[in-house]
Amino acid sequence: MARMHIMAGVGDKLDMPAIRTISTADLSDVLRRGAADFWAKPSHYILLILIYPIIGIVLTVWMEGFHTWPLLYPLVGGFALLGPIAALPLYEISRRREMGRTRVGARH
């Protein structure tokens, strides 16, 4: 019977994926690109920076009215999970800038 491996295909040897290390140059490149995205559409980021904490404060004040302080920790934990979802528009702006499209309706 033929020997077969799901990841490597037919044969005896399993090819291992190449792992690339992250250097300081990679980190500075990421920060430079992030700053470029911010300055391209600063209103989007400032809106997120303002709205996200304000919603958290409103939820905390709302909890004060019902005297449910024991639920504050789970509420804050769940609210923190919404951060990546709230950042989706920012990811889309970065993706479009990477592809060379700067306007929302622009097509290539």
N, C-alpha and C positions, 0 to 999 in steps of 0.2 A: 504494500500500500504506500502511496506517495506521502511524504511528510510535508505538511503544510502548516503555516502559521498565519493567523488572521492579520496581524499587523505587518509582517514582513513579506508575505507571499510565500511562494514555494521556495524551499531551501532550508539550510540549517542555521544560517546566521540572521540574527535580529539586529537591524540597524538602529542604533540609538540616536535620538534627536540631538542636534547640536544645541548646547546651552550657551548663550552669550552673556557675559558679565556686564554689569552696568558700571560705567565710570563717571567721574566727576564731569567730564565733557558732555555726557548724555544728560545729566541733571541740569547743567547750564543751558543746554539746547532746549530742554523741555520748558524751563522757566522763561527763556527768550520767546519761544513760540506762544506760551500762555500770555505773556505781556502783550505780544502783537495782537492776539485775539481780543484781549481786553480793550486795547486802544482802538481796534476796528469798530467795536460795538459796545462802548462803555455803558450805555443806558441799560442794556439787557442785564449786565452784571450788577449794576447798582440797584436795579429793581429787585433782583434776586437777593442781594445783600440786605436790602431793607425789608422786603416782604417776609422772608423766611423767619428772621428773629421776631418780627412783630407778631406773626401768627403764634410762635412759641410763647411769647409774653401773654397774648390774649388767652391762650389755653390755660396757662398758669393762673391768671387772674380769674378765669372762669371757674377753675377748680377751687379757688379760695371761697367763692360764694357758696359752694356746696359742701365745704369742709371735708374734702376727699383727699387730703394730703398723702395718705398712703398710696394713692394711685399716681402720684406725681412721677415717681421713678419709671414705672411702666409706660406712662404717657410720653415722657421725654425720650425713652428708648425707642418707642414706636415712631415718634416724630422724627428722630434722627435717621430712621430707615427711609423716610421720604426724601431725604436730601438728594440722593442720586436720581430719583425720579424728577425732582424739581430742577435738577441740572441738565436734563435731557435737551432742552432748547439750546443750552450753551454748547453741548456736545455737537449738536447739529450745525451751529454756527462755525465751530472749529472744523467740522468735516467738510462743509461747503468751501471754506477758505482754503483748505488743503487741496481740494479739487479745482480751485481756481475760480469758483463762482462766489461772488460777493453779495449779490442781491438775492432775495428770497425767490423771485420768479425767474431767475436766470436759468437758461438751459444750455447744455453743450451738445 
